[in-house]
Amino acid sequence: MASSPFLVTCITCHMHSLSISVGSKGFTCDKCREIVRLTEKISELETRIQTLIEDSKNVRASDTALDATSSGSPIHCSVPVTSPLQHGNWVTVRRHSHGSKHRSSVPIRTSNRFSPLSDAPTEKPDQSALVISDSIVRNVKIETPATIVCLPGARAPDILANLKVLANAKRKFSKIVIHVGTNDVGLRQSEITKNNVKEVCELASTMSDTVICSGPLPAYRGDEIHSRLSSLNGWMSKWCPQNNIGFIDNWTSFWGRPDLLKRDGLHPSRGGAALLSSNMAYSLRQTDWLIRPSASHLTSPKPVNSQHIETFSPRYHAIETVCSPS
């Protein structure tokens, strides 16, 4: 007949268990035994870690001693150097070590890639123009010395915030070209967009004697966006000349030319970027308030020396291109 289980108590956790083979004296449950095993394992690991720390300190001390020895005076060997021995026609020659020859360091040319946004005034600040916009001007290059600031996805308030940074730094420009409105029409708030454009132009007028608004391009992204951009272009073409702001009529140049836009129907293609560059370069040479580019200047822009400078704004990745005549 099998023995019946009886109640035993763990001497560690004082929990009760049923057992048929273990006596009640000195009983330890499985959980407590596992805890003891893990505790011993932890103690063993702590000992090994302490040993490794001490070994690491010894290695560092040895490296420090070696560095101090190598940086001191050279150690001369006390063994005299024997001269080559002559044995008939044979000569015993010592082996020479092929040590690495000292190479002169090549000077590295350094420059501050954030200098266009620095507080320090640049050389001849009144001779350079500023072109600021969203990603529409990413590939714009003009012959006139200018700083092109591209803020992908930016709306009028974002351009206003960047102009405030330059205004606080006392930056002045010969002319300022602003291309804005493409991303604003998506908000479907025409009056707010117009007020934002006015604020941008008013602030730009305090930084330059000549401010030019570059009109939007006819986007092919549906009838609603196309209609809103057309309405914004018509308003800008009237408001800008009335307020001593230049205006570039890009709508006429790009109208009926879908090949001048990329597949997204919004950003200019390579040919469109060349045409937009030509329009802006033409506007920088004019003094009329209403600038309607003629066919005589619609040629590829001349080569320019461009230096791409990438900086970071709080919301957008700003790409700046500093253009100078080649």
C-alpha positions, 0 to 999 in steps of 0.5 A: 500500500502506497504511503500517503503524502504528508504536509511539510514546511520549507525552512526558508520561505515557510510555505507548506507543501505535500510530500511523500518522500521528504522528511519534515525536518530541513525541507527546502522547496524547489523555488528556494533551492533555485533562488539559492542557486541563482544567488550563488551564480550572481556572486560568481559573476560579480567576482569575475566582473571585479577581476576583469575590472582589476585586470583592465586597470593593470593593463591601463597602467602598463600602457601608461608606463609604456607611453611614458617610456616611449616619450622619454629619451631614446634608450641606447643599447649597452652591447657594442656594435661589431664591425662587419667581418671580412672573410675573403671576398665575402662581407657580413652585413647587418640587416637594416630595418625598413622604418616608415619614412616621415611623410609631410602632412597635406594641408586640409582646406576647411570652411564654415558651411553654415556661414550663409546663416551666421550672424557675421556679415558676409563680404559685400552683402549689398552685392548678393541677392536672395532667392527663398522658396519651397522645393520648387527652386531646388534645381534653380541656378542663376548667373547673378551672385545670389543665395538660393534657399530651398525649404521643401514643403514650406508655406508662407509662414515658414518662409517668414520665420526664416526671413526673421532669422536673417533680419535679426542677424542684420542681413541685407541683400541687393534684391530678394526673390520670393517664390511662395504659394504652391503649398499654401493653396492646399489649405483652402484658405485664400484670404489667409494665404494672401495675408501671409504673402503680404507679411512675407513681402513686408518683412523682405522690404525691410531687408532689401530695396527691391523685393520680387514675387515669383508667381506660381507654376500651373500645376497639373494636380487636379482642377481644384489646385489648378484653379486656386493657383490661377486665382493666386497668380491673378491676385499677385499680378495686381497686388505686387505692382500696387505695393512696389513689389516686383512680380514674375509672371511664370504662369504665362511661360509654363502654360500649356507646357506639361513637359516643363513639369515632372511626373508629379505635375508640380515640380519643374523638370530639368527644362522647367528649372532652366526656364524658371532660372532664366525668369528669375535671372531676368527679373534680377536685371529689371526694374519694372514692377510687373515682369513678363518674361519674353521669348528673347531671354528664355535660354538655358542659364549660363554655367555657374559655380554653385556650392550646395550647403545643407542646414537644418531648420526646426521643421524642414531640411533647408538646402542653400545654393550660393551662386557666383558667375563662372 
